[in-house]
């Protein structure tokens, strides 16, 4: 089936199953927000985090752009920190905004969501791939692009064809993870917009012409400030600037990948093939629990930096809730799942989750 044909498919969930669980869970979470003094959106902690992540990204940039940083090793340290800042903006700022979870005001979400364009990506593509496809059809073969990497270099889905080189992916995948954001800024955003234009997904979200103009303008802006200005106005040799740029992207890409990948590509997760039907034989909410896991919930620094995405279950069930509230509502989700005998998977540490993800990569290669 072609990419365009898959995009036009309407896959439904059997929501008559576990209907009581779904209703009870939503009622309890809604009641929590009614009873507490906390809203669903950003609070002071979130605003501080937003300022911190942008500072982590921009401060090193201006330090070497204005010549404060002269030592080449300090320059590479600054590039490393910019990579962490770029990942932090993606994990903790733009992610909530593009889910409509940062503010109750749509224009605030839209403005902050464009921080993805500011760091080289494209918010329009991201909303289609992530919000529409990944969140709706998590681990559904042919529908969730996150488990269907282009080119067949990696295999994340047991329902897809295994190729001979996949037996080595448990080794080389970790290197490729670092190229994720580089892929976005060079080719992926353009190819995705072409695809979404052809299959009609783009016009369902926004004006097609405006989307293309915005993509081109923001790409020009990004390359201008991140490469052209340092090349023109600093004394650093061009090759150091390019290497620093590559280091920044590699750090960002690797950081994002090792937080996102263990959330869904695990041996005990469901992978649903709907090639012979347009129905997932499960309630949507329960499907999210069967395809998603948490990890390192007691690791406060990781939870803070990762934008609460180690609470991936809560994020998938309530994507319109700001991540600063995930820890609180996780207790409600876990207890309700146990009450209805529905799996709630959480791994104790970040390393244990990465180990199990590596084990899954190995199994998928064989």
N, C-alpha and C positions, 0 to 999 in steps of 0.2 A: 504494500500500500504506500502511495506517495506521501510526502510530508504534507502537501496541501490537502490531500484527502483525509489524513489523520486529523488535521486541524479543524476540518469541517464536521467531524464526528461529534455526536452528542452522546456522551457516556453518562449513564445515570447510576445512582446508588439505591440500594434496597433499604430505604429509610424506615420501612415498616418494621424491620428488625431492630431490636434494642431501642425501641422508641422511648420507653420509660426511662432508660439510662440517660439518653440525650436530654429529655425534658427535665429530669431531676438535676443533672449537672448544670445546665444553663440556669435553672431557677436558683440553685445554691450560689453560683458565682455572681449572678445579678443581685442576690440578696446581700452577699458580702459587700459589694460596692455601695448598696443602699445603707447598710448598717455602719460602714466605716467612714472615716472622714476623708478618705482618699478617693479621688476621681479615677477614671480609667486612663487618663492622659498623663503627659509629662508633669513632673513635680520639680522641686528645687534641685534634687539630686540629678535629674535628667538634664536640666539646664546647665549645671556645673559640668557634667560629663561632656555635653556638646561643646562648651568653651574649651575644655581640656583637650579633646580630640583635635579640634581645629588648631589649637595652639601647638600641639605635638607635631602636627603636619606643617604648619606655616612658619613657626619660629625658626627651625633649622634652615628652611628655604631662604628666609630673609637674612639670616646670619651669613650664609655664604654668598648670596646675591650682592649684599652691600660690603663684602670684603672683610667682615669681622672674622670669619674663619679662613685661615691661610694654610694651616697645616693639612696635608693631604689625608692623613689618617683620621683627623677630626672631621674632615669633609665626608669621608665614608661613614663615619659614625652618624653624622647628620642625615645622610641618605638612609641609613638603617632606621633611624628614628622617624623619618618621614614615612617610611614603609609601614611602621607600626601605626602612625597617625592615620594614614590612608585606610588601613584595615579597620582601625577604630571608628572612623567616620562611617565606613560601610556597615560595621556590625552594630554600632550603638546609636547612630544618628539617622542616616538616610533610610535605614531599614524600617524603623518605626514610622518615619514620615511617609514613606511610600506605601505603607499599609494603612495610612490614615489614623495612626495610633499616637502620633506625637502631640497633636492639638485637636480640640473640637472644631477649630476653624480650618476649613479646607484650604484656604489660601496659604496658611502657615505650613501645612503639610506639603503642599505643592512646592513652595519656595525652598523648604529645607530638604525636600526630596531631590531637588535639583543639585544638591551637594554631590550626588553621584556623578553628574556631568562635570562638576568642578574638579573632581579627582580623576577624570578621564573616561568614565563610563557613560551610560545612557539610561536615564530613568524610564523612558517610554518602553524600551525593550525589556528592561528589568521587570516592570509591572506585568507585562504580558507573560514572560517566561516564568517569573516567580509567583506573582499573585494569582494569575489565572490558571496556568498550567501546573505548576508544582504544588501549590496549596490545594487546588481542587482535586487533582488526580495524583496524589502522592504515591510514588512507586507503581503507577499503572503503566504497563508497557506501551510505548508508542504515544503516550499522552504527556508524561512527565519528562521534560527535556533534561532535567538534572541527572537522570539515570541513563540518558541516551547521548553520550558525548559524540560529537561529529568525528567522522573519519575512522571510527572503530579501533582507535588506538587503545582505549580502555574499555573494559566490560564491567558494568556495575549491576547489570540486570540478568539473572539466570534464565530469563525467557528469550534472550537475544542470542545470536550466533556466536559461538566461541571460535576464535581463530588461534593459530599456533603460537603467535607471539604473546597471547594473553597469559601464558604460563609464567611469563617473567614480569607481569604487571605489578606483583606484590613488591618488586624491587624498584622498577622505573616509575611507578605511579607517583612516588613521593617527589621525584624531580619535576615531573610534569605539573604537579599541583602548584609549584611556584611560578609557573608561566600563565596562570589563570588570568590575572588582570592585564598582563601584556597581550594576551589573545584578545581581550575585550577591546583595548584601545587601537589595535592594529587592524584586525579583520572581523572579529565576531560581531561587533555592533552593526557593522555595515551589512554583513550576510544575514543577520537576524532581521534587520529592517526590510531587506529585500524579500525574505521569506514571509514576514508578517504582512507586507504589502500585497504579495501574490495571493496568499491564502485568505485575505480579508480580515485577519485578526486586527490589523492596525487601524482600519477605519471604524472598527467597533469601539476603539478606545479614544481616538483623537483624529484631528484633521491630518490626512496623509501628507499633503504638501508642507504643512507647518512642521510636522515631525521630521521630515527630511531636512528642511532648512535649519531647524534647531540642532539636529545632529551635526551637520556640517559646521555651523557657526561655533558650537561648543567644542568640537574637536580642534578647530583652528585656534580657539582661545586656549585650550589646554596645552597644545604643543608650543604655543607662543610663550606662555609663561614658564612652562616646565623645562623647555630645552632652548628656545631661541634667546630669551633674555639672559640666562647664564652664559650661553656661548658668546653673546655680544658684549656683555658688560662685566664679566669677571675675567680674572687673569689665569684661571685654571685652563690647562690644555683641554682641547675638545674631547679627547678620549677619556679623561677622568670624569668629565661631565656626563658622557654617555654611559660609562660604567656605573657611576653613581645613580643614574636614572634606572638602569637595569637592576641594580641592587635594591633600590626602593621598591620597584614593582615585584621583584622576586619575594622579598620579605612580606609584602602585602598579600600577594597571591597565595603563598604557602600558609600564612596565618589564617586567611579566610577558609582555605580548603580543609585544613585539619580541624577546624571547628564545625564546618557544615557537613563534611562527608560522614563522620561517625554517627550523625543523627539519623541516617536513613539506610546506609549501605552496611548492613549487619546480617549475620547468618540467621538470626531468629526473627527477622522482619519478613512481612509478607511482600511478595511481588506479584501483582495481579495482571494476568494476560486476558484482554477482552477482544482478541482478534476475531473470535467466533460469535461475539454478541456485543451489545452496547450497554451491558449491565454489570456493575460490580456487586457481587452477592453479599453486601454488607452495608450497614448503616454508615453514613459518611464519618461521623464522629468516632465510631469504633474502628473504622478503617484507619483513621489517623493514629490511634493508639497502637494498632497492629503494624504500622509502618514507620514508627517514630520512637526515639528513645531520648532520655535525659542522661547527663553524666556530670560527675563532680559537683553535685548540688551544694556541697558544704565548702567548696573552694570559693571563698568570697572574692579574691582578686581576679580569678578567672571569670566568675559570673559578672563582675563589674565591667571588665574589659570586653568580654564577649557579647555584651548587650543582652545578657540573660538568655542567649541562644543555646546554652547548655540545658536550659529548660525548654527544649524543643517541643515537647508534648503540649505544654501550655500555650506555646506560641502558635502551634498549628490549630489548636482548638479555639483559641481566642486571639487571632492575629490583629484585631482592632484594639487590643489592650496594650498599653505601653509596657515595655519589658520590665520596668522597675517594680511592677506588681506581680510578676510571675512567681516569685518565691512564696508569696502569701497564698495565691490561689492554687499553687501546686499541692498543698495539703488537702484542699477540697477535691481536686481532681483525683489524687491518689486514693483517698478514702472512698470516694464514690465508685471508682473503678473496682476496688476490692469488694465493695458491697454487691456489685452486679457481676462479679467474677470475670472481669475484663482485664487483660494484661496491662500492666503499667511498668515499663522497663526503664530502669535507671541503673547506671554503672557507677561504682563508688568514686572512681578517680578518672581524670582525663587520660592518663596513660593506659588504664585498663580499657577504655573505650577505643583508643588508637590501636591497641594490640588486637582487639576483636575486629576492628575494621581491616587491619592488615591480614588477619586470618580469612576474612571474607574475600579480600582481593585474591588471596592465594587459592581459595576454593573455586572462585569464579574462573580462574585460569585453568582449572582442571575439570 
